[in-house]
Amino acid sequence: MGRASISAAFLSSFLLLSLLPPSSGSSSVYSFQATYRITNTSPSSVDGWLEVFAFDHENFGWGFQRVLEENFSPPPQESKGEDNRVLRFSLGKLSPGASGEVRLTQVLRVSGRKWENLGGEGGIPQELLRLTEPVPNLWENAPELREKAEELRGETPYLTARNIFEFVKDHLTYFAQASDQSALEVYRSRVGKCTEFTNLFIALVRLSGLPAKFLAGYGYAPKFGDNAERMGHAFAALYLPGAGWVPADGTWQGGQFGELSEDHLILFSSDGSNLVREGRVSIPGERWSGGTKLEKTLLLYREAALEAAVGKGGQENGKVGVVVSVWNRGRSSLRSLTVRLRVDENFFRPVPPQEVGELAAGGSTEVVFYLEPLKEAENSLVRAEVEAWSPYGEVSSEGALLLSVVIRSEEPFPLLLPPLQLLLPVVGVLILVLVLKLRR
């Protein structure tokens, strides 16, 4: 850099990426714990049983979710359909007033992912064409919806799906307490929760000739503590030619199309055939023996997780300071924590990673990097990658910053001593006076 210096004005040009899409390079570990109690409320004995959906390695080829550990009591019978894993627990004969209990624990790793090349070419497999059909009382074939789907049709399947996605986000207002509504109902009411956003999106996508499915599970939200029932969440998967199955979530963190953050846990998917009961939208859940009542407690914990954020720092010896803040958001201590900073090497000289060591549960730390600018940069992406080891394996997180740097040119006479520099204005005035006298 020689004698060039960095203008102090660059500090005002730091921009946090708070509005950019969530990072797709993060991974977290969750534990889902459920307790079900079946009580015989009838006057005679009954055969007690319970059926529940269970987490699995999702079947869309996404490489997004993996079950690490699981424990069931009593041992269940397991069945698996096209997409879903179902566990059936037998509790034997229950006399009047007697109860039986089921306990279920699953530990799973969920990794963020972002899809590329969504505008690819190709056709729709023949076996998926059934997933373009409307479903009465759910994803209706109504004139209003057909007209809107045609209005939103783009030049490519991707543009069509994207147009529909943005329309649904703009058309509907989120309201958590809304009752379950079909696509046509919510199109007219314009108020709904994640279920309704998903239903309208799927209906319009199918009317546009693209296969789509309903996905349900949990969206991890720390504000709900460990109450899994309050974290229930729904979104869609659609098939795009050339790209395959792609997720679309219109209500999560401003909307995610073609990406999934690691706080999505997929429990089951549906083609719509089991989402309608007695002519009304009904999201399936547990099934249990007649003549009994079900009580349940569903808990969701984040066992191992990191959070990273990148912010501006000071400057030192002509270098730009970047601060990476790291939080341990899980219940487990983390070790071998490493922070890497990825920069555009056209603008900044790369810096080596830094080792932090251990980070206790709930703890936080800051790591400072100093970047050497190679030339001026405007909104250059600086991304932090954080990795650590937990009792369940590796977890990771990312943070990012858009960095602008202005490099001033060298001072006109950098080697002049301060006394001589002070005389320059005086010399300039004397020369001007002399010129004016000569003109007379």
C-alpha positions as CSV (number, residue, x, y, z in Angstrom):
1,M,0.0,0.0,0.0
2,G,3.0,2.3,0.4
3,R,2.1,5.7,1.8
4,A,-1.6,5.5,0.7
5,S,-4.0,5.7,3.5
6,I,-7.7,4.7,4.1
7,S,-10.2,7.6,4.5
8,A,-12.0,7.6,7.8
9,A,-15.2,8.1,5.8
10,F,-15.2,4.4,4.9
11,L,-16.6,3.7,8.4
12,S,-20.0,5.1,7.4
13,S,-20.1,2.8,4.4
14,F,-20.2,-0.4,6.4
15,L,-23.6,-2.1,5.7
16,L,-24.8,-5.1,7.7
17,L,-26.5,-7.8,5.6
18,S,-29.6,-7.9,7.8
19,L,-31.9,-7.9,4.8
20,L,-30.1,-10.6,2.8
21,P,-31.4,-14.1,2.7
22,P,-30.6,-16.4,5.7
23,S,-27.3,-18.2,5.5
24,S,-27.3,-21.6,3.8
25,G,-24.1,-22.7,5.4
26,S,-25.4,-23.2,8.9
27,S,-26.2,-26.5,10.7
28,S,-27.7,-27.2,14.1
29,V,-28.7,-30.2,16.2
30,Y,-32.1,-30.5,17.8
31,S,-33.8,-33.0,20.1
32,F,-37.5,-33.6,19.9
33,Q,-39.0,-35.2,23.0
34,A,-42.7,-36.3,23.1
35,T,-44.7,-37.9,25.9
36,Y,-48.2,-39.3,25.1
37,R,-50.7,-40.6,27.6
38,I,-53.7,-42.6,26.5
39,T,-56.5,-43.0,29.0
40,N,-59.5,-45.3,28.6
41,T,-62.6,-43.1,29.2
42,S,-65.0,-45.9,28.1
43,P,-66.9,-48.3,30.5
44,S,-65.2,-51.3,29.0
45,S,-61.7,-52.4,28.2
46,V,-60.1,-51.3,24.9
47,D,-57.0,-52.1,23.0
48,G,-54.8,-49.0,23.4
49,W,-52.7,-47.8,20.4
50,L,-51.2,-44.7,19.1
51,E,-49.9,-43.7,15.6
52,V,-47.6,-40.7,15.1
53,F,-45.4,-39.3,12.3
54,A,-41.7,-39.5,13.0
55,F,-38.8,-37.6,11.7
56,D,-36.8,-39.2,9.0
57,H,-34.1,-38.5,6.4
58,E,-36.4,-36.4,4.2
59,N,-37.1,-38.0,0.8
60,F,-36.7,-35.2,-1.7
61,G,-32.9,-35.8,-2.1
62,W,-32.2,-32.5,-0.4
63,G,-29.5,-33.8,2.1
64,F,-31.0,-31.4,4.5
65,Q,-32.1,-33.4,7.6
66,R,-30.6,-36.4,9.2
67,V,-31.7,-38.4,12.3
68,L,-28.7,-39.0,14.6
69,E,-30.2,-40.8,17.5
70,E,-33.7,-42.0,18.5
71,N,-35.3,-43.9,21.4
72,F,-38.9,-45.2,21.6
73,S,-40.8,-46.7,24.5
74,P,-42.5,-49.1,24.0
75,P,-40.9,-50.3,20.8
76,P,-43.2,-49.4,17.8
77,Q,-44.1,-51.0,14.6
78,E,-42.8,-48.9,11.7
79,S,-44.3,-48.3,8.3
80,K,-43.2,-46.0,5.5
81,G,-45.2,-44.6,2.6
82,E,-44.1,-42.6,-0.3
83,D,-42.6,-39.8,1.9
84,N,-43.6,-40.3,5.5
85,R,-42.5,-42.5,8.4
86,V,-45.3,-43.6,10.7
87,L,-44.8,-45.3,14.1
88,R,-47.6,-47.4,15.7
89,F,-47.4,-48.1,19.4
90,S,-49.4,-50.8,21.0
91,L,-50.4,-50.4,24.7
92,G,-52.3,-53.6,25.2
93,K,-55.6,-53.9,27.0
94,L,-56.6,-50.8,29.0
95,S,-59.3,-51.3,31.6
96,P,-61.8,-48.5,32.3
97,G,-59.8,-45.5,33.7
98,A,-56.4,-47.1,33.0
99,S,-53.7,-45.3,31.1
100,G,-50.7,-46.2,28.9
101,E,-47.7,-44.0,28.1
102,V,-45.5,-43.6,25.0
103,R,-42.2,-41.8,25.1
104,L,-40.3,-40.7,22.0
105,T,-37.0,-39.0,21.6
106,Q,-35.2,-38.1,18.3
107,V,-32.0,-36.2,17.8
108,L,-31.5,-34.7,14.3
109,R,-29.1,-32.5,12.5
110,V,-30.5,-29.9,10.1
111,S,-28.3,-28.0,7.7
112,G,-29.2,-24.9,5.7
113,R,-29.2,-25.2,2.0
114,K,-29.7,-23.0,-1.0
115,W,-30.7,-24.2,-4.5
116,E,-29.0,-23.0,-7.6
117,N,-30.0,-23.0,-11.3
118,L,-33.7,-22.8,-10.6
119,G,-34.4,-21.6,-14.2
120,G,-33.1,-24.9,-15.8
121,E,-34.8,-26.6,-18.7
122,G,-36.5,-30.0,-18.9
123,G,-39.9,-31.7,-18.5
124,I,-42.0,-33.0,-15.7
125,P,-41.8,-36.7,-15.0
126,Q,-44.9,-38.6,-15.9
127,E,-45.4,-40.0,-12.4
128,L,-45.5,-36.4,-10.9
129,L,-48.4,-35.2,-13.1
130,R,-50.9,-36.4,-10.5
131,L,-49.4,-33.7,-8.2
132,T,-50.6,-31.0,-10.6
133,E,-54.3,-31.9,-10.0
134,P,-56.6,-29.7,-7.8
135,V,-58.0,-31.1,-4.6
136,P,-61.6,-30.3,-3.7
137,N,-62.1,-28.2,-0.5
138,L,-58.3,-27.6,-0.3
139,W,-56.6,-26.6,-3.6
140,E,-59.6,-25.8,-5.6
141,N,-60.1,-25.6,-9.4
142,A,-62.1,-22.3,-9.1
143,P,-62.5,-19.7,-11.9
144,E,-61.0,-17.0,-9.6
145,L,-57.9,-19.1,-9.0
146,R,-57.5,-20.2,-12.6
147,E,-57.7,-16.6,-13.7
148,K,-55.1,-15.5,-11.2
149,A,-52.8,-18.4,-12.1
150,E,-53.0,-17.4,-15.8
151,E,-52.3,-13.8,-14.9
152,L,-49.2,-14.8,-13.0
153,R,-47.8,-17.1,-15.7
154,G,-44.2,-16.3,-16.6
155,E,-42.0,-17.1,-19.5
156,T,-40.5,-20.1,-17.7
157,P,-41.7,-22.4,-14.9
158,Y,-39.3,-20.7,-12.5
159,L,-40.6,-17.3,-13.3
160,T,-44.2,-18.6,-13.0
161,A,-43.5,-20.0,-9.5
162,R,-41.7,-17.0,-8.4
163,N,-44.5,-14.7,-9.6
164,I,-47.0,-16.8,-7.6
165,F,-44.7,-16.8,-4.5
166,E,-44.5,-13.0,-4.5
167,F,-48.2,-12.6,-5.2
168,V,-49.2,-14.8,-2.2
169,K,-46.8,-12.9,0.1
170,D,-48.3,-9.5,-1.0
171,H,-52.0,-10.7,-1.2
172,L,-52.2,-12.3,2.3
173,T,-51.8,-10.8,5.7
174,Y,-50.3,-13.1,8.4
175,F,-52.5,-13.8,11.4
176,A,-51.4,-16.6,13.7
177,Q,-54.9,-17.3,15.1
178,A,-56.6,-17.8,11.8
179,S,-58.6,-21.0,11.3
180,D,-57.6,-23.5,8.7
181,Q,-58.8,-22.4,5.3
182,S,-58.7,-23.7,1.7
183,A,-56.9,-21.9,-1.1
184,L,-60.1,-20.3,-2.3
185,E,-61.2,-19.2,1.2
186,V,-58.0,-17.5,2.0
187,Y,-57.8,-16.0,-1.5
188,R,-61.0,-14.2,-0.6
189,S,-60.4,-13.5,3.1
190,R,-56.7,-12.4,2.5
191,V,-55.8,-13.4,6.1
192,G,-54.1,-16.6,7.2
193,K,-51.2,-18.3,8.9
194,C,-48.5,-20.4,7.3
195,T,-51.0,-23.2,6.4
196,E,-53.1,-20.8,4.4
197,F,-50.1,-19.2,2.7
198,T,-49.1,-22.7,1.7
199,N,-52.5,-23.7,0.5
200,L,-52.9,-20.7,-1.8
201,F,-49.4,-21.1,-3.2
202,I,-49.9,-24.8,-3.9
203,A,-53.3,-24.3,-5.6
204,L,-51.9,-21.6,-7.9
205,V,-48.8,-23.6,-8.7
206,R,-50.8,-26.7,-9.6
207,L,-53.2,-24.7,-11.7
208,S,-50.1,-23.5,-13.6
209,G,-49.1,-27.1,-14.3
210,L,-46.3,-27.6,-11.7
211,P,-46.3,-30.4,-9.2
212,A,-46.5,-29.4,-5.5
213,K,-46.7,-30.9,-2.1
214,F,-47.6,-29.7,1.4
215,L,-44.8,-29.9,4.0
216,A,-45.4,-29.7,7.8
217,G,-43.2,-29.9,10.9
218,Y,-41.6,-27.3,13.1
219,G,-40.0,-23.9,12.7
220,Y,-37.6,-23.5,15.6
221,A,-38.2,-20.2,17.3
222,P,-36.4,-19.4,20.6
223,K,-39.3,-17.1,21.7
224,F,-41.4,-20.1,22.3
225,G,-38.9,-21.8,24.7
226,D,-39.2,-25.5,24.4
227,N,-42.9,-25.7,23.5
228,A,-42.9,-27.6,20.2
229,E,-46.6,-27.2,19.6
230,R,-46.3,-23.5,19.3
231,M,-43.5,-24.0,16.7
232,G,-45.7,-25.9,14.3
233,H,-45.0,-24.8,10.7
234,A,-46.1,-25.5,7.2
235,F,-44.6,-24.7,3.7
236,A,-44.5,-26.1,0.2
237,A,-42.3,-28.1,-2.1
238,L,-42.7,-27.7,-5.8
239,Y,-41.1,-29.4,-8.8
240,L,-39.2,-27.2,-11.2
241,P,-38.0,-28.7,-14.5
242,G,-34.2,-29.0,-14.5
243,A,-34.0,-28.3,-10.8
244,G,-36.2,-31.0,-9.2
245,W,-38.0,-30.5,-5.9
246,V,-37.5,-27.0,-4.5
247,P,-38.9,-25.5,-1.2
248,A,-41.0,-22.4,-0.9
249,D,-41.9,-20.8,2.4
250,G,-43.8,-17.6,2.2
251,T,-43.9,-16.7,5.9
252,W,-40.5,-17.5,7.4
253,Q,-38.1,-14.6,7.9
254,G,-39.6,-12.6,5.1
255,G,-40.0,-15.6,2.8
256,Q,-37.6,-18.2,1.5
257,F,-37.8,-19.5,-2.1
258,G,-35.3,-22.1,-3.2
259,E,-33.6,-22.2,0.2
260,L,-34.2,-23.6,3.7
261,S,-32.6,-22.2,6.8
262,E,-31.5,-24.8,9.4
263,D,-34.4,-23.9,11.7
264,H,-36.9,-25.9,9.6
265,L,-37.6,-29.5,10.8
266,I,-39.7,-31.6,8.3
267,L,-42.0,-34.1,9.9
268,F,-44.3,-35.1,7.0
269,S,-45.4,-34.3,3.5
270,S,-48.7,-34.6,1.8
271,D,-50.2,-34.7,-1.7
272,G,-53.4,-33.3,-0.2
273,S,-55.3,-36.6,0.0
274,N,-55.2,-36.6,3.9
275,L,-55.6,-32.8,4.4
276,V,-59.4,-32.7,4.1
277,R,-61.8,-34.2,6.6
278,E,-65.6,-33.9,6.2
279,G,-65.2,-31.2,3.6
280,R,-62.9,-29.0,5.7
281,V,-59.1,-28.5,5.8
282,S,-57.7,-30.7,8.6
283,I,-53.9,-31.1,9.1
284,P,-53.2,-34.7,10.2
285,G,-51.6,-35.4,13.5
286,E,-51.7,-38.3,16.0
287,R,-54.3,-41.1,15.7
288,W,-55.3,-43.2,18.7
289,S,-57.7,-45.9,19.8
290,G,-61.4,-45.0,20.2
291,G,-62.9,-44.7,23.6
292,T,-59.8,-43.0,25.0
293,K,-58.4,-39.5,25.4
294,L,-54.9,-38.4,24.5
295,E,-52.7,-36.0,26.5
296,K,-49.4,-35.0,25.1
297,T,-46.3,-32.9,25.8
298,L,-44.1,-32.0,22.9
299,L,-40.7,-30.4,23.5
300,L,-38.1,-29.2,21.1
301,Y,-34.6,-28.3,22.2
302,R,-31.7,-26.8,20.3
303,E,-28.9,-29.1,21.6
304,A,-26.0,-27.6,19.6
305,A,-26.0,-24.4,17.6
306,L,-24.0,-21.4,16.7
307,E,-24.9,-17.9,15.7
308,A,-22.5,-15.5,14.0
309,A,-22.7,-11.9,13.0
310,V,-20.2,-9.6,11.3
311,G,-19.8,-5.9,12.1
312,K,-17.5,-3.0,11.6
313,G,-14.4,-2.4,13.6
314,G,-11.7,0.3,13.8
315,Q,-8.7,0.6,11.7
316,E,-5.1,-0.1,12.5
317,N,-2.0,0.7,10.4
318,G,-4.0,1.2,7.3
319,K,-6.0,-2.0,7.7
320,V,-9.8,-2.3,8.1
321,G,-11.1,-3.9,11.3
322,V,-13.9,-6.6,11.0
323,V,-15.5,-8.0,14.2
324,V,-17.1,-11.5,14.2
325,S,-19.4,-12.0,17.1
326,V,-20.2,-15.6,18.0
327,W,-22.8,-17.0,20.3
328,N,-23.4,-20.6,21.5
329,R,-27.2,-21.0,21.1
330,G,-27.4,-24.6,22.2
331,R,-27.5,-26.5,25.4
332,S,-24.1,-28.2,24.8
333,S,-20.6,-26.8,25.3
334,L,-18.6,-26.4,22.1
335,R,-14.9,-27.0,21.4
336,S,-12.4,-26.5,18.6
337,L,-14.2,-23.4,17.6
338,T,-12.7,-21.9,14.4
339,V,-13.6,-18.6,12.7
340,R,-12.8,-18.0,9.0
341,L,-13.2,-14.8,7.0
342,R,-13.9,-15.1,3.3
343,V,-13.2,-12.0,1.2
344,D,-13.1,-11.0,-2.4
345,E,-9.4,-11.3,-3.1
346,N,-9.6,-8.7,-5.8
347,F,-10.2,-6.1,-3.0
348,F,-8.7,-7.6,0.2
349,R,-5.7,-9.7,1.1
350,P,-6.9,-13.0,2.6
351,V,-6.4,-13.5,6.4
352,P,-5.7,-16.8,8.2
353,P,-8.5,-18.4,10.4
354,Q,-8.5,-17.9,14.1
355,E,-9.0,-20.6,16.8
356,V,-11.1,-19.8,19.8
357,G,-11.1,-23.1,21.6
358,E,-14.1,-23.8,23.9
359,L,-17.4,-21.9,24.2
360,A,-19.7,-22.8,27.0
361,A,-23.5,-23.2,26.5
362,G,-25.0,-19.7,26.4
363,G,-21.5,-18.1,26.0
364,S,-20.3,-15.6,23.4
365,T,-17.0,-14.3,22.1
366,E,-15.7,-11.8,19.6
367,V,-12.9,-12.3,17.1
368,V,-11.3,-9.3,15.3
369,F,-9.7,-9.5,11.9
370,Y,-7.8,-6.7,10.2
371,L,-8.2,-6.6,6.4
372,E,-5.6,-5.0,4.1
373,P,-7.4,-3.3,1.2
374,L,-5.8,-3.8,-2.2
375,K,-8.0,-1.2,-3.9
376,E,-11.2,0.7,-3.4
377,A,-14.2,-1.5,-2.7
378,E,-17.9,-0.8,-2.8
379,N,-20.3,-3.2,-1.1
380,S,-17.8,-6.1,-1.2
381,L,-19.1,-9.2,0.5
382,V,-17.2,-10.3,3.6
383,R,-18.5,-13.6,5.0
384,A,-17.6,-15.2,8.3
385,E,-17.7,-19.0,8.6
386,V,-17.8,-20.5,12.1
387,E,-17.4,-24.1,12.9
388,A,-17.2,-26.0,16.2
389,W,-17.5,-29.6,17.6
390,S,-20.4,-30.6,19.9
391,P,-21.2,-34.0,21.5
392,Y,-23.3,-34.6,18.4
393,G,-20.6,-33.7,15.8
394,E,-19.9,-30.5,14.0
395,V,-22.2,-27.5,13.9
396,S,-21.7,-24.3,11.9
397,S,-22.9,-20.8,11.2
398,E,-22.3,-17.9,8.9
399,G,-22.5,-14.2,9.0
400,A,-21.9,-11.5,6.4
401,L,-21.1,-7.9,5.8
402,L,-21.1,-5.6,2.8
403,L,-18.0,-3.5,3.1
404,S,-17.1,-0.3,1.3
405,V,-13.6,1.1,1.4
406,V,-12.3,4.4,-0.1
407,I,-8.5,4.7,-0.5
408,R,-7.2,8.2,-0.6
409,S,-4.4,9.0,-3.0
410,E,-1.0,10.0,-1.6
411,E,-0.5,13.4,-0.1
412,P,1.0,15.9,-2.7
413,F,4.3,16.3,-0.9
414,P,4.5,13.5,1.6
415,L,8.2,13.9,2.4
416,L,8.1,17.7,3.2
417,L,8.7,18.5,6.8
418,P,5.9,20.2,8.6
419,P,7.6,23.7,8.8
420,L,8.1,23.7,5.0
421,Q,4.5,22.6,4.4
422,L,3.4,25.6,6.5
423,L,5.4,28.0,4.2
424,L,3.7,26.8,1.0
425,P,0.6,29.1,1.3
426,V,2.8,32.1,2.0
427,V,5.0,31.4,-1.0
428,G,1.8,31.1,-3.1
429,V,0.6,34.5,-2.0
430,L,4.0,36.2,-2.7
431,I,4.0,34.7,-6.3
432,L,0.4,36.0,-6.9
433,V,1.4,39.5,-5.8
434,L,4.5,39.5,-8.0
435,V,2.4,38.4,-11.0
436,L,-0.1,41.3,-10.4
437,K,2.7,43.9,-10.2
438,L,4.3,42.7,-13.4
439,R,1.0,43.1,-15.2
440,R,0.9,46.8,-14.2
